[in-house]
Amino acid sequence: MEKQKKGAKPTVGSLNLPIGFRFRPTDEELLVHYLSRKIFSMPLPALIIPEILDVFVSFPSDLPGDLRENRYFFSKANGDINSKGCSRLISGKDCSGYWKAVGQGQLIVVPISGSAVSEQQQQRLLLGMKKALRFYQTTRSECLRTRWIMHQYSLVTISSSDQNVNMMQVGDWSVFRIYQKKLLISKNLRTKSNGFAEQCNIKTNTRKRPFNEVLKDKEVPI
């Protein structure tokens, strides 16, 4: 299998997927079929995740790929997260920015098949850790919270001693997913739009967003 160039933009055409198909792996699939194979130098299912030397040194909009889709990257960077959960500052021409951790992270576990016990008693296998970060943009006068979200997936293992139980990352590679959070549509705006459409005898579906609708700053949870 040919090795993909670093920083190269992956194309759906290289996978020979039908038009309309998207690369949407689950957390488990990312860890088992892509990250673990990357760490242990095994063939990947598809050459669709490019290598980026450090995802923390570029603005999310400057990274390769379609900004409207989920973008995935292999990287060995850790962002040098400080005690406040913030990465090192990214300097730009007109503004700067940084990534800030959201929450404490989420353990990704899967049930061990073949065990004849109830779901509550079923043993689970720890696969890895998922950490969420949000991008903040700063200027001389203000700091803005953007809709850019990044998920960092890492393989982890648990090592126990006489007194402590420690969690350690396996290998140097992590896989990152970067996307923009969607905004929630205000119910009041949707009701007013439908009322106006009824007066004009226009058929409308309340689940569809009107083309010129103004969105309030409400977001879908991370």
CORLIN-V487646 format. One record per pair of residues at least 4 apart in sequence whose ideal C-beta (glycine too) atoms are under 8 Angstrom apart, sorted by the first residue. I is the first residue (numbers start at 0). GAP is how many residues later the second one is. D is the distance in Angstrom with one decimal. If there is no record, write none. Layout:
# CORLIN-V487646
<<I:GAP:D> <I:GAP:D>>
This chain:
# CORLIN-V487646
<<0:42:5.2> <0:43:7.2> <0:46:6.9> <1:45:7.1> <2:44:8.0> <3:4:5.7> <3:6:7.3> <3:43:4.6> <3:46:6.0> <3:47:7.3> <4:45:7.7> <5:44:6.9> <5:45:4.6> <5:46:7.3> <5:47:6.9> <6:43:6.3> <6:44:7.3> <6:45:6.3> <6:46:7.8> <6:57:6.3> <7:42:5.3> <7:56:7.3> <8:41:7.0> <8:55:4.3> <8:56:5.9> <9:4:6.8> <9:37:7.0> <9:38:4.4> <9:39:6.8> <9:40:5.6> <9:55:7.3> <11:5:5.2> <11:9:6.9> <11:10:7.8> <11:11:7.2> <11:36:7.9> <12:4:7.9> <13:32:7.7> <13:33:6.5> <13:34:7.1> <14:8:7.9> <14:31:5.3> <14:33:6.3> <16:4:4.1> <21:47:6.7> <21:48:7.9> <22:25:5.6> <22:47:7.5> <22:49:7.2> <23:46:7.0> <24:4:4.0> <24:5:5.0> <24:8:7.4> <24:9:7.0> <25:4:7.0> <26:4:6.6> <26:81:5.2> <26:103:6.1> <26:126:6.9> <27:4:5.9> <27:80:6.7> <27:82:5.9> <27:99:6.5> <28:4:5.2> <28:5:7.2> <29:4:5.3> <29:5:6.0> <29:42:7.7> <29:123:5.4> <29:145:5.6> <29:147:7.7> <30:4:5.1> <30:5:6.3> <30:77:6.2> <30:96:4.7> <30:97:4.6> <30:122:6.0> <30:124:6.4> <30:144:7.9> <31:4:5.8> <31:95:6.8> <32:4:6.5> <32:11:7.8> <32:12:5.4> <33:4:6.3> <33:10:6.2> <33:11:7.1> <33:15:6.2> <33:141:6.1> <34:4:6.3> <34:39:7.9> <34:93:7.2> <34:118:6.0> <34:119:7.7> <34:120:6.0> <34:138:6.5> <34:139:7.3> <34:140:4.7> <35:4:6.3> <35:6:7.7> <35:119:6.0> <36:5:4.0> <36:6:6.8> <36:7:5.4> <36:8:7.8> <37:4:7.9> <37:6:6.8> <37:36:5.8> <37:135:5.2> <37:137:7.5> <38:116:6.3> <38:131:6.4> <38:132:3.5> <38:133:7.7> <38:134:5.2> <39:131:7.7> <43:5:7.6> <47:24:7.4> <48:23:4.6> <48:24:6.5> <48:25:5.5> <48:126:6.5> <49:14:6.6> <49:23:6.1> <49:24:7.1> <50:22:7.3> <50:23:4.8> <50:24:7.1> <51:11:6.8> <51:12:7.9> <51:21:4.4> <51:22:7.1> <51:23:4.9> <51:25:8.0> <51:124:7.9> <52:22:7.0> <52:23:7.8> <52:24:7.3> <53:4:7.9> <53:21:6.4> <53:22:7.9> <53:23:4.0> <54:8:6.8> <54:18:5.6> <54:20:4.8> <54:22:5.8> <54:95:7.3> <54:121:5.3> <54:123:7.5> <55:21:5.2> <55:22:8.0> <55:23:4.1> <55:24:7.5> <55:31:5.0> <55:32:6.7> <55:34:7.4> <55:43:6.3> <56:20:7.8> <56:33:6.3> <57:4:4.6> <57:5:5.5> <57:32:6.9> <58:4:7.8> <58:31:6.2> <58:33:6.4> <58:38:6.0> <58:76:7.8> <59:75:5.5> <59:86:8.0> <59:88:4.3> <59:90:7.1> <59:118:5.4> <60:6:6.2> <60:87:7.8> <62:8:6.4> <62:10:7.0> <62:115:6.5> <63:7:7.6> <64:4:6.9> <64:6:3.9> <65:5:7.2> <66:4:7.9> <66:113:7.3> <68:110:7.6> <69:107:5.7> <69:108:7.4> <69:109:4.7> <70:106:7.2> <70:107:4.9> <70:108:7.1> <71:103:6.2> <71:104:6.9> <71:105:5.5> <71:106:7.9> <72:102:7.1> <72:103:4.8> <72:105:7.3> <73:99:5.7> <73:100:7.6> <73:101:5.8> <73:102:7.9> <74:98:7.4> <74:99:6.2> <74:100:8.0> <74:101:5.9> <75:96:4.6> <75:97:5.9> <75:98:7.3> <76:97:7.9> <77:96:7.7> <78:8:3.8> <78:9:6.9> <78:20:6.1> <78:54:7.8> <79:7:6.4> <79:8:5.0> <80:4:6.1> <80:5:6.8> <80:6:5.7> <80:20:6.2> <81:4:5.5> <81:5:7.9> <83:16:7.8> <84:15:5.5> <84:16:3.6> <85:12:5.3> <85:13:7.2> <85:14:4.9> <85:15:7.6> <86:11:5.1> <86:12:4.2> <86:13:7.4> <86:46:7.4> <87:10:6.9> <88:7:5.4> <88:8:7.4> <88:9:5.2> <88:49:7.9> <89:6:6.1> <89:7:4.8> <89:8:6.3> <90:5:5.2> <91:4:5.9> <91:5:7.0> <93:45:7.6> <94:42:5.5> <94:43:6.3> <94:44:4.9> <95:41:7.5> <95:42:4.9> <95:43:7.7> <96:38:5.9> <96:39:6.1> <96:40:4.6> <96:41:6.2> <96:49:7.8> <97:37:7.5> <97:38:5.7> <97:40:7.4> <98:34:4.3> <98:35:7.1> <98:36:5.6> <98:37:7.7> <98:51:6.3> <99:33:6.2> <99:34:5.7> <99:35:7.9> <99:36:5.8> <100:30:6.5> <100:31:7.2> <100:32:5.4> <101:30:4.3> <101:31:6.3> <101:32:5.5> <101:47:8.0> <101:120:6.1> <102:29:6.0> <104:24:5.3> <104:25:6.5> <104:26:4.4> <104:27:7.7> <105:23:7.2> <105:24:4.6> <105:25:7.7> <105:26:7.8> <106:19:6.3> <106:21:7.9> <106:22:6.1> <106:23:7.9> <106:49:8.0> <107:18:7.7> <107:19:4.7> <107:20:5.1> <107:21:6.9> <107:22:5.7> <107:45:7.7> <108:15:4.2> <108:16:6.3> <108:17:5.3> <108:18:6.4> <109:14:6.5> <109:15:5.4> <109:17:6.1> <110:4:8.0> <110:8:7.8> <110:11:5.0> <110:12:7.3> <110:13:5.4> <110:14:7.6> <111:10:7.0> <111:11:4.7> <111:12:6.6> <111:13:5.4> <114:7:5.7> <114:8:5.9> <116:4:4.2> <116:5:5.3> <116:6:7.8> <117:4:6.8> <125:30:6.7> <125:31:7.5> <125:32:6.5> <126:28:7.2> <127:25:5.9> <127:26:5.5> <127:27:4.7> <127:28:5.4> <128:24:7.4> <128:25:5.1> <128:27:5.0> <128:38:7.5> <128:40:7.8> <129:21:5.8> <129:22:7.2> <129:23:5.6> <130:20:7.1> <130:21:4.5> <130:23:7.6> <131:17:6.6> <131:18:7.4> <131:19:5.7> <131:20:8.0> <131:90:5.3> <132:16:7.2> <132:17:4.6> <132:18:7.8> <132:19:6.9> <133:11:6.6> <133:12:7.2> <133:14:6.9> <133:15:5.8> <133:16:7.8> <133:88:7.7> <134:11:4.8> <134:13:3.8> <134:14:7.7> <134:15:7.1> <135:7:5.8> <135:8:6.8> <135:9:5.7> <135:10:6.6> <136:6:7.4> <136:7:4.7> <136:9:5.5> <137:4:7.5> <137:5:4.7> <137:6:7.4> <138:4:7.8> <138:5:7.9> <146:33:4.7> <146:34:4.4> <146:36:7.6> <146:72:6.7> <147:30:6.9> <147:31:7.8> <147:32:5.9> <147:33:8.0> <148:29:7.3> <148:30:5.9> <148:31:7.3> <148:32:5.6> <148:73:5.7> <149:26:5.8> <149:27:7.0> <149:28:4.9> <150:25:6.8> <150:26:4.4> <150:27:8.0> <151:22:5.4> <151:23:7.9> <151:24:5.5> <152:21:6.2> <152:22:4.7> <152:23:7.4> <152:24:7.4> <153:15:5.0> <153:16:7.7> <153:20:4.8> <154:14:6.8> <154:15:4.0> <154:16:6.2> <155:11:5.2> <155:12:6.5> <155:13:5.7> <155:14:6.4> <156:10:7.5> <156:11:5.7> <156:13:5.5> <157:7:6.2> <157:8:7.2> <157:9:5.7> <157:10:7.7> <158:6:7.6> <158:7:5.1> <158:8:7.9> <158:9:5.8> <159:4:7.3> <159:5:4.7> <159:6:7.4> <160:4:7.8> <160:5:7.5> <168:5:7.9> <180:38:4.8> <180:39:5.6> <180:41:6.9> <181:37:7.1> <181:38:4.9> <182:32:4.6> <182:33:7.3> <182:34:7.0> <182:35:6.2> <182:36:5.9> <182:37:7.6> <183:32:7.6> <183:34:4.1> <183:35:6.5> <183:36:6.2> <184:4:6.5> <184:5:5.7> <184:24:5.8> <184:28:6.8> <184:30:6.5> <184:31:7.9> <185:4:6.8> <185:29:7.6> <185:30:4.7> <185:32:7.1> <186:4:6.2> <187:4:6.4> <188:4:6.2> <188:24:5.9> <188:25:6.6> <188:27:7.4> <189:4:6.5> <189:16:6.0> <189:20:8.0> <189:23:7.8> <190:4:6.3> <191:4:6.4> <192:4:6.4> <192:11:7.2> <192:17:4.8> <192:20:6.4> <193:4:6.5> <193:10:5.7> <193:12:5.9> <194:4:6.8> <195:4:6.6> <196:5:4.1> <196:6:7.4> <196:7:4.4> <197:4:7.6> <203:4:7.1> <203:6:7.6> <208:4:5.5>>
